């Protein structure tokens, strides 16, 4: 980076103090709980108040997954449209509070899989339990990766090398100790601090990002959300930061992307996006566990609506800074993608030796790197990592790579290359044109010969580094702001990992161990198994995290998470909704609905990869409903299912929370009007 970045002693002091306060508050507030009670450990004794629930929901949800992944998507052509994950969640939360939650509180359950046994069968409970744990392992790895990516990028900016493995291990161990020691109540009290710090920290980043934009003399802008075309413009002196922001980003301040968009088409807003939203906020254990621990139904409803209100704020402190990051630091994002680009173009050179836009250069000097002309890429092959790191000069068209890596990549032939990041249409038009010609010819030849093909993704910008760019470049240094924001981000990682670990351990202990392995186990044994499973799940997360940085998996960790959950979320949502609405649905509907989604989603993913994953979810959801409807018609229950009252917790609903919920829905819809192609923001 062109500006020096340092972490000062005051930053370290604030960082350590914040972490110690969070851990101390969490442990002190949970110290009086009975250590042998599973209800105390897993559900905080069912005594959480609305304000704890609200902040805990936000802290469990918002992590570097959002700060890194969502701001990264905002930096790309997607822009403000990615805010739909937050604003639609606000509406979803209101529905969950007044339709889903009363059933769950009345049933007195510990876990969401347990509710499937309550309504359908033990086989449905077991399938959901195993599937949920499997998906949670991906989520744990993804959250750990996004936090580790921020640490490694910032450390590199400050002149220190921290590997992804080391950063992942640090994050994982802290989270493991945190959740193992305190349980849900410790998480909730710590989340009260961390949830507040997250919003304040995001606001601090946004404030200083606007200041930086107001002082800039030039900025990059995405001129078309359809092509991803980028141009750099000179900024007129005397214009304000807010005016500049809207002038630069008019194309991206739109909640409705083209139907052909691969990330978030407007068609997905009609149904597809509602599916992961309702699954996540209403049926996802590490979120619902907070509401299941509420002192009463009214307290739970108030807490959920409070969280919905905070959801309206989140895009302004995450998405807007991500957009500004691309305006100011698109060049640095392109440099950050150099390693991924080197990998892709090495394979392309192997597949197409006749290329006129990619060549090799043996260990070029700094002067040669600096003088390399624009337009033609050079794969700069250095003997080892030390020689590669010694060259400090940077050029967009010189891509450093070690000899060992180069040889490994060219060991096998490739017969097809596909560029999936449409920003390349602007970054290097000759390369894009050559790739299109090559793809057309080799695809036809492979089809005629019945030969297999290989695909490769070309990455123009490392969008997921948007947050790190902001931390390193816009925050005032030496005044403690960097330390505070880093502490808030680490707290976000820890709180989200703690929530997931606590949820995964609860499902393992209650739905698998106690239900199938040791039905007569004491509560103390169940809690012990829960704690031991936290250690095991942490180990898997730390192992998976570095693997998720592979650009062949995805250029956005946020997309990985959302698409991966599609294997279970449409089916789970369909089964729960069908079970709640259709009282004569037979027990077999539970397991059949879940299995239908897994098979259908997997089939569509591999047989029709062109179907956007949110649209794929909508199709699978509809199919599950159709299949269960047929089962209901063929073999209905003789009498409607009765939802029994299995708890001593008050189930009186909150009228005040319902009125506040209506207000949240109205404001959300207003935002969609404002940020539409016809809205006043244009």
DRENBAMI-77506 format. One record per residue (C-alpha): x, y, z. Coordinates in steps of 0.001 Angstrom, whole numbers, padded with zeros to 6 digits, always signed. Each point is the difference from the previous one (the first is absolute). Last residue first. Example, Ala and Ser with C-alpha at 12.3 -4.5 7.8 and 13.67 -1.06 7.14 Angstrom:
BEGIN
+013670-001060+007140
-001370-003440+000660
//
This chain:
BEGIN
-031455+008793-008312
-000382-000179+003789
-003613+001184-000508
-000965-003423-001307
-000803-001065-003564
+002824-002511-000519
-000507-001013+003654
+001796+001233+003105
-002784+002224+001350
-002750-002566-000601
+001971-002824+001581
+000798+002247+002984
-003727+000734+000440
-000708-003734+000181
+002436-000280+002898
-001545+002995+001789
-003472-001581-000186
+001226-003390+001246
+001733+001613+002992
-003167+001965+000865
-002120-003174-000067
+002483-001640+002376
-000253+002919+002424
-003764-000562+000130
+000555-003727+000630
+002563+000709+002728
-002523+002147+001819
-002652-002743-000172
+002329-002592+001601
-001253-003615-000066
-000855-002023+003118
+001882-003313-000053
+001304+000085+003573
+002693-002653+000610
-001194-003134+001833
+000521-002121-003103
-001484-002951-001885
-003270+001478-001399
-001073-002498-002666
-000217+000775-003711
-002897-002190-001149
+000271-001855-003323
-003310-000225-001868
-001715-003411+000297
+000077-003022-002346
+003402+001125-001300
+000047+000162-003787
+001299-002797-002252
-000379+000679-003728
-000978+003670+000148
+002657+000861+002603
+002623-001950-001953
-000891+001948-003154
+000267+003273+001915
+003416-001086+001312
+001281-000497-003559
-001417+003345-001198
+001450+001908+002976
+003432-001587-000570
-000134+000938-003701
-000823+003627+000835
+002958+000248+002384
+002283-001602-002585
-001016+002527-002664
+000464+002933+002385
+003421-001260+001087
+001134-000247-003628
-001118+003599-000506
+002279+000929+002892
+002799-002110-001522
-000119+001587-003452
-000882-002639-002611
+002984-000257-002358
+001321-003034+001870
-002857-002126-001411
+001057-003652+000441
+002447+000606+002867
-001904+002469+002155
-003401-001211-001181
+000719-003571+001083
+001440+001075+003350
-003018+002179+000721
-002453-002740-000999
+001672-002770+001996
+000487+002072+003149
-003470+001533-000299
-001821-003313-000376
+001833-001438+003016
-001322+002714+002315
-003575-000280-001267
+000058-003800+000247
+001264+000112+003613
-002708+002340+001232
-002884-001092-002235
+000186-003526+001472
-001642+001288+003200
-003356+000607-001789
-001238+003523-000916
-003416+000444+001652
+000904+003308+001663
+001064+001639-003242
+001159+003480+001044
+002680-000747+002609
+001302-003210-001568
+000025+001513-003472
+001927+003030+001262
+002526-002185+001830
+000473-002431-002894
+000346+002743-002620
+002506+001937+002123
+002113-003102+000601
-000078-000936-003674
+000902+003477-001234
+002824+000304+002614
+001754-003369-000415
+002117-000128-003159
-000513+003738-000466
+002298+000604+002965
+002989-000298-002315
-001237+002827-002231
-000176+002581+002799
+003334-000915+001541
+001926-000163-003247
-001565+003297-001160
+001276+001806+003114
+003460-001487-000554
+000159+001853-003298
+002351-000847-002891
-001137-003598+000280
+001333-003549+000242
+002512+000389-002826
+001302+003108+001785
+001378-002180+002848
-000309+002026+003210
-002451-002554+001378
+002798-002516+000621
+001573+002212+002685
-003208-000197+002115
-000604-003753-000229
+002659-001122+002504
-000861+002648+002588
-003693-000859-000343
+000648-003747+000414
+001991+000587+003183
-002722+002278+001368
-002571-002730-000562
+002045-002415+002099
+000467+002441+002897
-003687+000925-000004
-000852-003724-000003
+001799-000325+003327
-002175+002729+001528
-003219-001628-001188
+001179-003375+001224
+000562+001556+003448
-003495+001554-000099
-001522-003401-000803
+001996-001653+002776
-001196+002564+002566
-003580-000434-001212
+000265-003728+000701
+000152-002520-002830
-002939-002425-000292
-000574+000528-003752
+003716-000591-000742
+000651-000340-003744
-003247+000826-001816
-001884+002819+001759
+002599+001125+002543
+002911-000039-002453
-001782+001005-003217
-002742+002546+000618
+001007+001338+003428
+003819-000068+000017
+000598+000413-003734
-002714+002616-000393
+001242+001925+003043
+003628-000286-001147
-000911+001407-003404
-001919+002867+001600
+002746+000892+002494
+002622-000219-002746
-002088+002160-002305
-000665+002650+002649
+003620-000038+001153
+001192+000322-003577
-002279+002993-000489
+001064+001613+003282
+003692-000655-000627
-000051+001364-003525
-001934+003082+001048
+002267+000520+003002
+002949-000120-002369
-001705+002667-002065
-000785+002170+003035
+003579-000351+001217
+001329+000942-003430
-002273+003040-000015
+001196+001102+003438
+003686-000583-000767
-000192+001895-003292
-001734+002917+001718
+002678+000203+002711
+001498+003346-000992
+003264-001120-001657
-001508-000309-003445
-003125+001719-001272
-002210-002593-001751
-000229+000328-003791
+002836-002094-001459
+000725-003172+001914
-003489-000566+001364
-001587+000945-003311
+002199-002284-002079
-000612-002824+002473
-003744+000414-000445
+000205-000085-003795
+002261-003100+000007
-002941-002227-000992
-000085+001701-003393
+003250-001557-001144
-000278+001496-003472
+000175-001437-003514
-000374-003701+000774
+000085-002482-002876
-001802-003227+000787
+001199-003276-001491
-001892-002814-001671
+001088-003448-001127
-001417-001957-002938
-000654-003677-000619
+000126-001433-003543
-003028-001147-001974
+001942+000765-003178
-002626+002315-001467
-000714+001560+003403
+003704+000576+000648
+000476+001627-003391
-003018+002289+000459
+001144+001025+003460
+003547+000505-001276
-001052+002385-002764
-002466+002080+001996
+002269+000177+003040
+002987+001164-002061
-001986+002769-001661
-001438+001159+003327
+003452-000164+001609
+001484+002155-002774
-002735+002607+000423
+000479+000130+003776
+003770+000284-000402
-000372+002860-002493
-002546+001768+002295
+002236+000044+003056
-001438+001635+003119
-003304+000883-001654
-001320-003397-001041
+001936-001347+002945
-002608+001565+002283
-002250-002803-001269
+001448-002428+002553
-000834-003427-001448
+002853-000478-002487
-000156-003531-001370
+002977-002097-001131
-000283-003365-001719
+002314-002867-000968
+002480+000018+002855
+003094-002217+000085
+001641-001148+003263
+003468+000861+001333
-000390+003695-000804
-001346+000927+003434
+002671-001968+001852
+002796+001529-002070
-001230+003541+000672
-000398-000638+003724
+003511-001416+000290
+001457+002851-002048
-001626+002602+002228
-002557+002487-001338
-000031+003764-000486
-002534+001542-002426
+001266+002971-001995
-002843+001800-001795
-001375+001928+002964
+003522+001144+000869
+001524+000019+003446
+003563+000675+001095
+000905-001623+003337
+002090-002925-001279
+001431-001820+003021
-003211-001970+000468
+000518-001972-003217
+003592-000845+000875
-001094-001220+003435
-002913-001970-001443
+002253-002016-002305
+001730-000044-003404
-002168+002811-001453
-002331-000302-003028
-001493+003346-001007
-003042-000998-002074
-000086+002998-002312
-003316+001402-001191
-000323+002108-003146
-002039+003219+000004
+002151+002421+001980
+003749+000175-000510
+002528-001462+002480
+002122+002887+001301
-000715-000478+003709
+000569-003749-000203
+003223+000446-001958
+001281+002497+002557
-000908-002299+002858
+001881-002847-001673
-001727-002728-002016
+000334-003583+001278
-000497-001834-003326
-002805+001606-001995
-002921-001948-001445
-002631+000958-002569
-003699+000836-000160
-001736+002280-002538
+000853-001663-003302
-001230-003471+000920
+001271-002820-002211
+000949-002120+003023
-003725-000393+000777
-000624-002590+002723
+003358+000513+001743
-000318+003771-000325
-003516-000241+001440
+001230-001998+002962
+002658+002610+000709
-002658+002689-000551
-002196-001363+002774
+002771-000426+002567
+001507+003417-000745
-003459+001576+000319
-000465-001517+003445
+003369+001373+001130
-000661+003390-001586
-003408+000398+001684
+001430+002263+002729
+001410+002224-002748
-003494+000417-001436
-001344+000914+003402
+002798+002544+000287
-001059+001588-003276
-003636+000064+001106
+001011+002045+003058
-002033+003211+000078
-003273-000761-001768
+000295-003691+000899
+000232+000815+003704
-002877+002461-000354
-002304-002856-001034
+001127-002069+002972
-000551+002978+002326
-003631+000209-001228
-000634-003726+000505
+001178-000353+003603
-001100+002994+002098
-002972+001043-002139
-000982-003603-000617
-000258-000662+003783
-002486+002743+000894
-003244-001687-001092
+001149-003194+001726
+000060+001930+003293
-003795+000315-000242
-000332-003747-000626
+002149-000689+003091
-002429+002043+002110
-002871-001952-001607
+001681-003268+001039
+000630+001171+003570
-003594+001184+000446
-001295-003333-001291
+002253-001989+002327
-000992+002063+003019
-003686-000464-000877
+000432-003770-000375
+001576-000175+003438
+003416-000151+001719
+001721-000547-003350
+002337-002997-000463
-001829-001260-003095
+000555+003479-001434
+003780-000254+000315
+000036-003583-001292
-001911+001258-003031
+003161+001527-001484
+002479-002860+000483
-002774-002478-000745
-001157+001302-003379
-003775-000346-000349
-001439+003512+000128
+002766+002429-000837
+002069-002189-002337
-002802-002048-001550
-002210+003026-000523
+002850+001932-001609
+001369-002954-002000
-003479-000412-001564
-000896+003667-000367
+002905+000502-002396
-001485-002397-002566
-003528+001403+000026
-000467+003351-001770
+003438+001348+000915
+001643-002750-002061
-001533+001469-003156
+001939+003204+000637
+003220-001920-000632
+002435-000340+002943
+003373-001586-000790
-000072-001362-003569
-001859+002971-001521
-002219-001020-002935
-003199+001412+001537
+001703+003395+000160
+000642+001506+003458
-002755+001622+002093
+001147+001683+003227
+001647+002871-001853
+002699+002285+001352
+002575-001770-002214
-000545+001894-003243
-000136+003350+001840
+003320-000773+001667
+002321+002819-000983
-002560+002816+000129
-001557-001393+003184
+003336-000172+001830
+001220+003316-001360
-003074+001784+001357
+000535-001650+003390
+003688+000970+000052
-000608+003620-000925
+001113+001619-003245
+002552+002821+000266
+002494-001355-002489
-001392-002155-002789
+000933-003672+000139
+001909-001520-002898
-001519-003278-001136
+001285-003563-000144
-002096-002469-001988
-001440-003420+000668
-002241-002206-002157
-001801-002676+001996
-002002-000912-003096
-003531-000017+001425
+000628+002180+003084
+001323+002720-002302
+002199+003031+000746
+001843-001458+002967
+002007+002896+001402
+003629+000642+000784
+001084+003172+001764
+002084+003110-000546
+001025+003062+002027
-000930-001404+003415
-000666+002245+003022
-003777-000561+000185
+000505-003730-000509
+002336-000090+002995
-002581+001763+002200
-002675-002410-001240
+002198-002946+000969
+000600+001618+003422
-003707+000030+000770
-000650-003473-001466
+002771-001584+002078
-001295+001649+003188
-003568-001119-000760
+001176-003580-000429
+001763+000194+003359
-003114+001432+001685
-002183-002751-001446
+002460-002720+000918
+000736+001487+003430
-003675-000170+000965
-000226-003647-001056
+003266-000735+001790
-001080+001398+003338
-003401-001717+000105
+001577-002985-001712
+002142-000606+003073
-003168-000236+002051
-001617-002417-002470
+003087-002170-000454
+000467-000414+003760
-003664-001002+000245
+000340-002480-002863
+002885-002012+001468
+002803+001545+002052
+003192-002046-000049
-000365-001950-003224
-001285+003022-001924
+002955+002259+000745
+002736-002620-000058
-001054-001136-003472
-000326+003558-001311
+003518+000901+001110
+001384-003251-001427
-001688+000475-003365
+001115+003592-000486
+003643-000760+000774
-000017-003169-002120
-001481+001785-002993
+002660+002722+000192
+002758-002600+000165
-001384-002015-002923
-000607+003103-002106
+003639+000968+000465
+001101+003158+001786
+002736+002070-001642
+000630+003402+001575
+000603+003264-001864
-003069+001893+001240
-001847-000602-003270
+000901-003694+000229
-001480-000139+003493
-003154+001659-001303
-000387-002557-002788
+000770-002941+002308
-002450+001153+002664
-002815+000745-002453
+000435-003362-001702
-000023-001729+003406
-003378+001510+000827
-001461-001053-003346
+001511-003467+000337
-001327-000571+003528
-003490+001001-001141
+000251-002354-002972
+001380-002940+001998
-002780+000280+002560
-002565+000320-002781
+001308-003101-001760
-000092-001934+003291
-003495+001356+000555
-001121-001622-003256
+001026-003449+001296
-001584+000670+003390
-003253+000967-001698
-000072-003137-002150
+000541-002284+003022
-002705+001686+002078
-002440+000342-002903
+000261-003721-000749
-000378-000988+003660
-003076+002173+000549
-001670-001252-003181
+000675-003581+001126
-001458+000767+003450
-003333+000906-001581
-002403+002817-000936
-001083+002824+002327
+001967-000627+003236
+002681-001862-001957
+000343+003019-002277
+000075+002282+003054
+003057-001865+001310
+001836+000880-003228
-000521+003669+000968
+001696-000434+003360
-000746+000332+003727
-003807-000284-000245
-002703+001271+002378
-002789-000565-002573
-001763+003254+000939
+003201+001984-000593
+000416-001555-003451
-003597+000535-001103
-000066+003612+001222
+003341+000675-001771
-001084-000848-003550
-002915+002414-000534
+000485+003199+001936
+003761+000287+000387
+000839-001866-003209
-002128+002380-002076
+001768+003028+001515
+003378-001636-000569
-000765-000600-003676
-000791+003664-000565
+003364+001027+001469
+001711-002842-001880
-001195+001573-003234
+001999+003055+000974
+003160-001928+000889
+000410-002493-002858
-001498+002641-002279
+003033+002167+000815
+001825-001901-002772
-001828+002267-002434
+002072+002944+001277
+002919-000870-002279
-000204-003191-002057
+002652+001182-002509
+002723-000804+002535
+000836+002028+003104
-003427-000871+001444
+000840-003697-000410
+003169+000581+002018
-001887+002025+002628
-002307-002995+000330
+002806-002533+000217
+002436+001836+002269
-002289+001842+002430
-002688-002628-000485
+002131-003124+000530
+002081+002235+002278
-002910-000545+002332
-003576+001159+000228
-002422-002810+000860
+000981-000959+003546
+000555+003682+000856
-003374+000997-001463
-001927-002765+001760
+001895+000689+003248
-000886+003692-000138
-003691-000788-000296
-000040-002882+002488
+001803+002013+002666
-002451+002873-000506
-002977-002355+000178
+000993-001743+003262
+001511-003514+000152
-001237-002407+002731
-000407-003392-001637
+002727-001405+002288
+002647+001394-002372
-001198-002376-002743
+002937-002424-000544
+001806+000280+003342
-002939+000737+002292
-002367-002438-001720
+002708-002698+000002
+000359+000342+003759
+003237-001292+001542
+001770+003351+000263
-002802+001649+001948
+000214+003669-000986
+001546+002564+002325
+003048+000617-002156
-001979+000974-003100
+000144+003771+000536
+003633-000164+001126
+001033-002071-003027
-001550+002301-002588
+001119+003183+001698
+003586-001259+000327
+000207-001177-003614
-001279+003303-001374
+002158+002087+002327
+003119-002004-000864
-000614+000404-003740
-000505+003756+000322
+003113+000462+002136
+002140-002016-002446
-001112+002066-003002
+000269+003309+001837
+003571-000820+001061
+000999-001249-003456
-001363+003132-001648
+001765+002214+002557
+003260-001844-000751
-000301+000923-003706
-000987-002215-002951
+001551+001427-003120
-001026+000582-003598
+002194+001812-002488
-001806+001414-002995
+000605-001305-003513
-001176-003481+000771
//
